[in-house]
Amino acid sequence: MNKRLILWGIPAAIWILFTAWYTDFGGPLSDEEVKKAMAYFDARDGLTLKRKQQLQAFFENDSGRQFLMVNNIQMNPSPPTMPGFDADATAEDYSSHYMEHMYPELFSRACHPVFYASGLGFAADVSGIENAEGWDTAALFRYRSRRSFLEIITNPEIGPRHDFKLAAMTKTIAYPVETSLYLSDPRLLLFLAFGLVTAMIDIFVYGRGKRNG
């Protein structure tokens, strides 16, 4: 086989395999999938009618694309004592306990953190929101699709762990956004990196060979 073809074929194959795993090609959630999801949420205690309606609209209006979850968090400096932990357990202990389960669920579905940052102590602009000061952490999480998100949050093991997440925080807000411009998409970055490195090798090896010839 032509060595130059192998040079370009291997990174191309890796990129195609990665893209196939990283992308949900299943399209928007079906009516049956939405109905099954809402049956799960209807059976859960603690969800208000408004929250259920919001979830239903979120799933019914699925575009089939990836989305990011924006998280603003104020960690609890004096969290309550939770089962299985000592009285001196910190918010970070509880958060780690929650994410210990979440990370495998996320990574197995090509969902992952995109961005973590520490707050700098004040809100530059506040309008129409009460108690909007004091955010100390911001995070973005990428979800492959609403289908993947649904699979994660309906896992029966996540419920008990979620209580630890809430105990770790004084307040939080998390909301989904669908990107129109996302230059840090790994599919794009990997494509550019593979293309650049392969082109440089091609030029160095085969371009030099032509010049020598």
N, C-alpha and C positions, 0 to 999 in steps of 0.2 A: 504494500500500500504506500502511496505517496506520503513521504514524511511531512510535507507541508500541509497536506490534508489532515493528517493526524494532529499536527500542531494546532490547527484551528478547530478541528472536530471535537477534541476533548473538552476544552472550555465551553464550547457551544452546547455539548451534551450535558455538562454539569449545570449550565445556566437554565437549560430547558427543564431538567429534572427539578431544580430548585423552584423555578417559576410554577411548575405544575403542582408542587406541594404547597407553595406559599399563596396560591390563588384559589379561591373557591369558584369553580366553574359550574356550580349547581344552580346558579341563577337565584332570583328572589325566592323567599320562603313561599311554599304553596299554602293554599287555604287550609289544607289538612294539617300542615305543620303548625300554622298559627292557631288553629282550633285546639290542637293537642297542647300547645304551650299555654294557652289561656285556661284550659282545664286544670293544668298544674298550678297556675297562679290563683285560680278561684278556690282551690283547696287549701291554700296557705293562709295562716292567720297573720294579722298585722298589716296586710296590704289594704289601703283605702280604695274605694271605688274609683277615685280620680287617678290613683297610681296605676290601677289595672287598666283603665282606659288609655292612659299614656303608653303603657307597655303594648297594648293591642295596636294602637296607631303606629308605634315604632316598628312592630313586626309586619303589619299589613302594608306599610309604605316602603318595604324593603326594596332597595335597588340592586341587591346582589353584590354590592361592592364592599371593600374594606371600609372601616371607620376607625376613628381615634376616640378614646375616652379621656376627657379632660378632667383632672382631679385637682382640687384645691383643698388643702388639709391644714388644720391646726391640731397638732399633737397634744395629748392630755398630759400635763406635767404630774398629775396625781390620779392615775387611773384606778378604778376599783379593783379589788382582788377577784380574780377569776379562777374557776375550778382548775386544779392541777398546777397552780402557780403560787409562790410565796407572796406574802403581803408586800414585799419590797420590789415586786415585778414592775418593770417599766413599760411605757407605751411601746417602745421598740421591741420588747420581748413579745408582746401581744401581736404586734404587726408582723413580726417574723414568724410567729406561730400560724398566722393566717396565710401568709405568702408561701409557707412551706408546702401547703396544699395547692395553692393557686399556681405557682410557677410550673409544675409539671402539667397541669391542666392547660395552661396558656401555651407553653412551648410545644406541646404535642399537636397543637392546632395552628401553629405558625402565628400565634399571638404573643406579644412581648412588650416590655417597656421600650419606649422611644426616647424618653426625656425625663430626667429627674433634676430638681433644682431646689435650693433652699431660699426661703423668702428673706427679704432684706429689711423687714420690720415695719413697713407702712404700706398703705394702699394709696397709690398716686391719684386715682380718681374713684370716687364713690358717688353713685346717684341712684336713688330709688331702692336701695338695699340697706336693711338694718343689720347691725353687727357684722359689717364687712371688713373689719380690721383684724389683724393678727394672723394672717396666713403664714405658716412657716415652711410649707412644703408644696411644691407643684409637680405634677407628674402627668405624662401622656402614655397611654397604653394603646398599642395597635391591635385591632381585632380583624381577623381575616374576613369575617362576614358576620352578619347578624345571626346566621345559623350557628356559627362557632360560638358566638357569645351566648346564645340560647343553650347550647350543649353544656357550657361551663356553669352557668348560673342555675340550671336545673339538676345538676349533679347533687344527689342527696347528701353527700359528705360536706358540701360547702355551707349548709345552713348553720350547724353548730360553730364552725370556724368564723362565720361572719360576725358573731357576737363579740369575738376577740378583736376584730377590726374596729367595730364601733366603740369598744371600750378603750381602744388606743387613741381615740380622737375626741377633742372637745367639740369640734364642728367640722363639717366637710360638705363639699358640693362636687358632684360628679355628673358630667353630661356628655353625650356623644356628639361628635361632629364628623361630617363627611367631607373629605378634602377635595378641593378643586385644583390645588397646587401642592405637591408633596415631593420636593426634590430629594429628600432623604430616603425615599423608598428603596429598600435593599435590592429589588429587582433592577432598578435603574443603576444604582451604584455598582452592583456586581457586573452588569453589562458593560459599563464604562471601564471598570477596572480590568476585566478580562480582555476587552477589546484593546486597551492601551498596552497591557503587558504582552499580549500575544503579538500585536503589531510591532512592538519594539524587538521582540525575539526574532520575528520574521525578517525585519529589516537588518538586524545584526547578523543573523546566520545566512539567510538566502541573498540579501542585498549585497553583503560582503563577498559571497561566493560569485555573484555575477560580475562584480568589479574585478575580482582576482582573475576571473575567466577572460 
